[in-house]
Amino acid sequence: MLNATWLQTFTMLCETGHFTRTAERLNMTQPGVSQHLRKLEQQIGQALISQHGKSFTLTPAGEALYALGLSRQAEEKRLREAIMADDQNVGEVRIGCSGSFAMLLYPILLQWMAAAPELGVHLKAAPQADILSGLLEGRFDLGVLGTDPDHARLEAQKVGREELCLVLPAAAADAAVTFAELEARGFIAHPDGYAYADDLLNLNFPGTYPGSDRMRVRGYVNQIGQIPAPVSAGIGYTLLPRSGVEAFARKEQLGVVQLPKRRWHDLWLVTRRARPLSARLAHARTLAIEAAGQLR
């Protein structure tokens, strides 16, 4: 790889056409300029200039190297301008969150993307442990977690909470329900469903709930957007965070049972500590808070 300092000296020499003026502009000595030129020639293995007294002309290799130097200067200028501009609508943002929250957040992100052609948003639904490791390893710029990670390299802000919901067909959700009635319907299971059952159903039906391993399962769905679909068609019941209910396309066909004891999960917005937020990351953060606000 070419030495950047030597290339800068050579590019300035080509612009001024004079060793002394190059030394003055770069706050160097004239022998220093000559030394940089010789080192570049040694690195490339060809002469870069042809001297005629106090003047010189560029060799073909010198012309090619001068073009490279100008290109590097232009790239650096564009980089400085991009850093100084810090446009919220330019660049990439990488976000990790639960599948249910992703369904709620994604439509909001799509509106932003539609108005910003130079913006790239990467939203990944992932387990909590993967989001945490992704933040620490730099794979995510922003994460939404269910608990405060309490990690020295991360900064977390509680932005809301969402209810864990018992979901029935809309026509059946207004009346009180027993666990026997739920068993008669059957559980629409999903990857997080068994843990949700041990949390919410054990809390509300302590005398009759036998544990998630003994529930009657009517069906299993592992695609987050389709978990409520059987219930909306009158089949079974399921358990989901509020965001999974609100984001369902036919949510008017669903009903949330008002249980005696409600369970809430916190929402924590997490970034790497001491990392200055770019304009686009700050805006993504605002949109995530906006999405969390819909769950109150």
Rosetta blueprint (number, residue, H / E / L):
1 M L
2 L L
3 N L
4 A H
5 T H
6 W H
7 L H
8 Q H
9 T H
10 F H
11 T H
12 M H
13 L H
14 C H
15 E H
16 T H
17 G L
18 H L
19 F H
20 T H
21 R H
22 T H
23 A H
24 E H
25 R H
26 L L
27 N L
28 M L
29 T L
30 Q H
31 P H
32 G H
33 V H
34 S H
35 Q H
36 H H
37 L H
38 R H
39 K H
40 L H
41 E H
42 Q H
43 Q H
44 I H
45 G L
46 Q L
47 A L
48 L L
49 I E
50 S E
51 Q E
52 H E
53 G L
54 K L
55 S E
56 F E
57 T E
58 L E
59 T L
60 P H
61 A H
62 G H
63 E H
64 A H
65 L H
66 Y H
67 A H
68 L H
69 G H
70 L H
71 S H
72 R H
73 Q H
74 A H
75 E H
76 E H
77 K H
78 R H
79 L H
80 R H
81 E H
82 A H
83 I H
84 M H
85 A H
86 D L
87 D L
88 Q L
89 N L
90 V L
91 G E
92 E E
93 V E
94 R E
95 I E
96 G E
97 C E
98 S L
99 G H
100 S H
101 F H
102 A H
103 M H
104 L H
105 L H
106 Y H
107 P H
108 I H
109 L H
110 L H
111 Q H
112 W H
113 M H
114 A H
115 A L
116 A L
117 P L
118 E L
119 L E
120 G E
121 V E
122 H E
123 L E
124 K E
125 A E
126 A L
127 P L
128 Q H
129 A H
130 D H
131 I H
132 L H
133 S H
134 G H
135 L H
136 L H
137 E H
138 G L
139 R L
140 F L
141 D L
142 L E
143 G E
144 V E
145 L E
146 G L
147 T L
148 D L
149 P L
150 D L
151 H L
152 A L
153 R L
154 L E
155 E E
156 A E
157 Q E
158 K E
159 V E
160 G E
161 R E
162 E E
163 E E
164 L E
165 C E
166 L E
167 V E
168 L E
169 P E
170 A H
171 A H
172 A H
173 A L
174 D L
175 A L
176 A L
177 V L
178 T L
179 F H
180 A H
181 E H
182 L H
183 E H
184 A H
185 R H
186 G L
187 F E
188 I E
189 A E
190 H L
191 P L
192 D L
193 G H
194 Y H
195 A H
196 Y H
197 A H
198 D H
199 D H
200 L H
201 L H
202 N H
203 L H
204 N H
205 F L
206 P L
207 G L
208 T L
209 Y L
210 P L
211 G L
212 S H
213 D H
214 R H
215 M L
216 R L
217 V E
218 R E
219 G E
220 Y E
221 V L
222 N L
223 Q L
224 I H
225 G H
226 Q H
227 I L
228 P L
229 A H
230 P H
231 V H
232 S H
233 A L
234 G L
235 I L
236 G L
237 Y E
238 T E
239 L E
240 L E
241 P E
242 R H
243 S H
244 G H
245 V H
246 E H
247 A L
248 F L
249 A L
250 R L
251 K H
252 E H
253 Q H
254 L E
255 G E
256 V E
257 V L
258 Q L
259 L L
260 P L
261 K L
262 R L
263 R E
264 W E
265 H E
266 D E
267 L E
268 W E
269 L E
270 V E
271 T E
272 R E
273 R L
274 A L
275 R L
276 P L
277 L L
278 S L
279 A H
280 R H
281 L H
282 A H
283 H H
284 A H
285 R H
286 T H
287 L H
288 A H
289 I H
290 E H
291 A H
292 A H
293 G H
294 Q L
295 L L
296 R L
